[in-house]
Amino acid sequence: MAGESDASNIATLLCARCEKPAHLQCPKCVELKLPREGASFCTQDCFKAAWSSHKSVHVKAQLSSIANSLPGDQNSDLISQGWLYCVKKGQARTAKLPHFDWTGPLKQYPISTKRFVPAEIEKPDWAIDGTPKIEPNSDLQHVVEIKTPEQIQRMRETCRIAREVLDAAARVIRPGVTTDEIDRVVHEATIARGGYPSPLNYYFFPKSCCTSVNEVICHGIPDARKLEDGDIVNVDVTVCYKGCHGDLNETYFVGNVDEASLQLVKCTYECLEKAIAIVKPGVRFREIGEIVNRHATMSGLSVVRSYCGHGIGDLFHCAPNIPHYARNKAVGVMKAGQTFTIEPMINAGSWRDRTWPDGWAAVTADGKRSAQFEHTLLVTETGVEVLTARLPSSPQVYPWIK
């Protein structure tokens, strides 16, 4: 409802709807400190009749406020492309920064609109409406699938593509690049290879990959924030190709990082390598957590408990669950033909996490940094095949890899 205003100040103003002398002002416009011209009305009836079109003025003003709060020349892009904050697990947007007790230096930034996927790309069943139909009701949520030779071959192809896509993302990481730009590279590289970026619209996740910076543990949504010298950023890529999924991630250095961050990332990489080394038929899934936890705690680090590795194939997520912490309750033993991910998340401080208002980004409860690495694996008759292994062409970004 419009509120009474000072008649002496608006006596010369005309109603924004009918151009009669104005006696009222839109209270929202007053709150946003917008010019009185276009915010004044002659009566409540005129104000109500104009509301459906007038309220767009408020949205534009809020977008402009967001743009002006961000550095550089992002402003015009944010306004023209409708960049907004993500809330409600991807199902809604808002022009205001959500209220939250941020645990570290980072906060949410606005995100761009959903990227286009050509009609000829084969899509998973959540691509249109955001809801997986086959996956949650599949028997493979309870039974670990033994893949056929045909499935294994499709997974090799898909995982090779996923690796190439992640490598493309790694090549653009540097100070000044936004995580939205990384997402664009991932999206375009996936589409160019005939694949679909599995995260896109999966339970309404709004982007084609996850980018988790500094204290973000996992599921960070690519946004307008520019990477800064000294950051670490995890990029998590999953590709759907020929009906199956390939999933991997790596944590990268942005410019020059401090020694603590370097050691955190190195230890996390080692945790994954040590876990992969024990994979073979007959090994209990719960042993992976013992291996990861032992190596992390020896370095004074902690293991995230809220998120785990998972089975993968024609389904994005299925059995088995692969916890990375000690004394876990994972059931079952490894058998040849099984495919799953191992993806330890290691924190510099406490293992506890919280979730941002976007409903996706998990962050460390104490604001300290977190790192992660992930591979999709195939259990073979004699051991393990790393389906998402680094290629000879992969960027050499880790000083400990010769």
Protein Blocks (a to p, Z undefined) as FASTA:
>chain_A
ZZdddfklmmmpccfklopacfbdcfklmmnopafehpacfbfklmmmmmmmmmmmmmmm
mmmmmmmmpgcjllmmmmmnopacdeehhpaccfbdcddddfblbdcddddddddddfkl
ccdfklmnopafklmmpmklmbccdddfklmmmmmmmmmmmmmmmmmmmmmgcghiafkl
mmmmmmmmmmmnopacfkgopghiabfbdcdehjlmbhpacdfbdcdehiacddddddde
ehiacdddddddehjadfklmmmmmmmmmmmmmmmmmgcghiafklmmmmmmmmmmmnop
acdfkbccddddjbfbdcddddfbehiabecdddehiacdddddddfbdfbdcddfkoma
ccdfklpacddddddddddfklccdfkbccfklccfbfklZZ
